[in-house]
Amino acid sequence: MAEDTFMLFDDYAARFARGERPDAREYLARAGEGVDELGTLIERFLERVPPPPPGEDAIKLAGAWVAGHSPLVQLRAERGLRREEVVDSLIAALGLDRAKHEKVAGYYHQLENGLLDGTRVDQSVWEALAETLRTRLGDLLAWPPRPIGAKMAYMRPSEILEAASPSMPAAAAAPRAAAEPYPDEVDRLFGQAP
């Protein structure tokens, strides 16, 4: 069911004014038959309103991304968090079974190193990460993982994982699906369920 065009625009504009980075595509998808009208309203709004200044985190994330580093690793290091602490926080925030710790850790490792398509990762994962890393959701979503280079395209998945993090063995980084039914909730949350 389509939502009211003007209510959608008001929500978009209010979030933008608060310094968030609302995704116009999400709003347009919710507009139904009012998609063209909403698109025009958003376009005119963005033409006339200056963007909010970037926050300190946004600048750091952009710098990490430009330098070829992982923005998630950058934020985690800035916050003094270990990967295990982030994984534990994700499990708690998402209401997952603690027995899935290794699988969540593997997927988070892949996400952190740009080996997962972040656009397929569930919004609730990003929200939990934003809360854990004490940053704005829009800042996390603004810096997608870089595409895999040509050299990596011909590597086996275990070699890619080792290249992304030589200190973490690929067997420990990759989720183990053999002992669990596939797909499960963890696979779905990280965009790996068909």
C-alpha positions in Angstrom: 0.0 0.0 0.0 1.4 3.4 -1.0 2.0 6.0 1.6 0.9 9.6 1.4 3.4 11.6 -0.8 3.5 14.7 1.4 3.9 12.7 4.6 6.8 10.8 3.0 8.4 14.1 1.8 8.0 15.6 5.3 9.7 12.6 6.9 12.5 12.7 4.3 13.1 16.5 4.7 13.0 16.3 8.6 15.6 13.4 8.6 17.8 15.4 6.2 17.5 18.5 8.3 18.6 16.5 11.4 21.8 15.6 9.5 20.8 12.1 8.5 21.3 10.8 5.0 17.9 9.3 4.2 17.8 7.1 1.1 15.6 8.7 -1.5 15.2 5.3 -3.3 13.6 3.9 -0.1 11.0 6.7 0.0 10.3 6.5 -3.7 9.6 2.7 -3.4 7.1 3.5 -0.7 5.3 6.2 -2.7 3.4 3.9 -5.1 1.6 6.0 -7.7 2.9 9.2 -6.1 6.5 8.2 -7.1 6.9 11.0 -9.7 5.5 13.7 -7.5 7.7 12.6 -4.6 10.7 12.5 -6.8 10.1 16.0 -7.9 9.6 17.3 -4.4 12.8 15.6 -3.2 14.8 16.9 -6.2 13.6 20.5 -5.7 14.3 20.3 -2.0 17.9 19.0 -2.5 18.5 21.7 -5.1 17.7 24.5 -2.6 18.9 23.2 0.7 22.6 23.1 1.4 23.8 19.7 2.6 24.6 19.4 6.3 28.3 19.7 7.1 29.9 16.3 7.4 30.5 15.1 11.0 33.9 14.0 12.3 33.1 10.3 11.7 32.0 11.0 8.1 35.4 12.7 7.4 37.3 9.8 9.0 35.3 7.2 7.2 35.8 9.0 3.9 39.6 9.2 4.5 39.8 5.5 5.3 37.8 4.6 2.2 39.9 6.9 -0.1 43.1 5.4 1.4 41.8 1.9 0.6 41.2 1.0 4.2 38.0 -0.5 5.7 35.8 2.3 7.1 34.4 -0.3 9.6 37.9 -1.2 10.8 38.7 2.5 11.1 35.7 3.2 13.3 36.2 0.1 15.4 39.8 1.1 16.1 38.8 4.7 16.8 36.3 3.4 19.4 38.9 1.0 21.0 36.7 -2.0 20.3 37.9 -5.5 19.4 36.2 -7.4 16.7 34.9 -9.9 19.3 33.1 -7.0 21.2 31.4 -5.9 18.0 30.3 -9.5 17.3 29.0 -9.9 20.8 27.1 -6.6 20.5 25.6 -7.7 17.1 24.4 -11.0 18.6 22.7 -9.2 21.5 21.2 -6.5 19.4 19.8 -8.8 16.8 18.6 -11.4 19.3 20.6 -14.2 17.9 21.6 -17.5 19.5 25.0 -17.3 21.2 25.8 -20.6 19.5 25.9 -18.7 16.2 28.9 -16.6 17.4 31.4 -18.1 15.0 29.1 -17.7 12.0 28.3 -14.1 12.9 32.0 -13.4 13.5 32.8 -14.8 10.0 30.2 -12.7 8.3 31.2 -9.6 10.2 34.9 -10.2 9.3 33.8 -10.4 5.6 31.6 -7.3 5.9 34.4 -5.3 7.7 36.8 -6.2 4.9 34.5 -5.4 2.0 34.0 -9.1 1.0 30.2 -8.9 1.4 27.8 -6.8 -0.6 26.7 -4.3 2.0 23.6 -3.5 0.0 22.3 -7.0 0.7 23.0 -6.8 4.5 19.8 -6.3 6.4 19.1 -2.8 7.7 18.9 -4.1 11.3 22.6 -5.2 11.1 23.6 -1.7 10.0 21.5 -0.1 12.7 23.1 -2.4 15.4 26.6 -1.6 14.0 25.8 2.2 14.1 24.8 1.9 17.7 27.8 -0.3 18.6 30.3 2.0 16.8 28.5 5.1 18.2 28.0 6.7 14.8 25.2 7.7 12.4 23.7 5.0 10.3 24.0 7.3 7.2 27.8 7.6 7.7 28.2 3.8 7.7 26.0 3.4 4.6 27.8 6.2 2.7 31.0 4.2 2.1 30.2 0.9 0.3 32.9 -1.8 0.1 35.3 -1.4 -2.9 34.8 -3.9 -5.7 37.1 -6.9 -5.7 40.1 -6.3 -7.9 40.9 -8.4 -10.9 43.6 -10.3 -9.1 41.2 -11.3 -6.3 38.5 -12.3 -8.9 40.6 -15.4 -9.7 41.4 -16.4 -6.1 39.6 -19.0 -4.1 37.4 -17.7 -1.3 39.9 -18.9 1.3 42.7 -16.9 -0.4 40.5 -13.8 -0.6 39.9 -14.0 3.2 43.6 -14.5 3.9 44.5 -11.6 1.7 42.0 -9.4 3.5 43.3 -10.3 6.9 46.4 -12.4 6.9 46.3 -12.6 10.7 43.0 -14.4 10.7 43.0 -17.9 9.1 40.3 -18.3 6.4 38.8 -21.3 8.2 38.1 -19.1 11.2 36.9 -16.2 9.2 34.4 -18.0 7.0 31.0 -19.0 8.4 30.6 -22.8 8.8 27.4 -23.9 7.2 28.0 -27.6 7.3 26.9 -28.1 10.9 23.8 -25.9 10.5 20.8 -25.9 8.2 21.2 -23.4 5.4 20.0 -20.8 5.1 19.3 -19.6 8.6 18.6 -16.2 10.2 22.3 -15.2 10.3 22.6 -16.0 6.5 19.5 -13.9 5.9 20.7 -10.9 8.0 24.0 -10.8 6.2 22.4 -11.1 2.7 23.6 -14.6 2.0 20.2 -16.4 1.9 18.7 -17.0 -1.6 
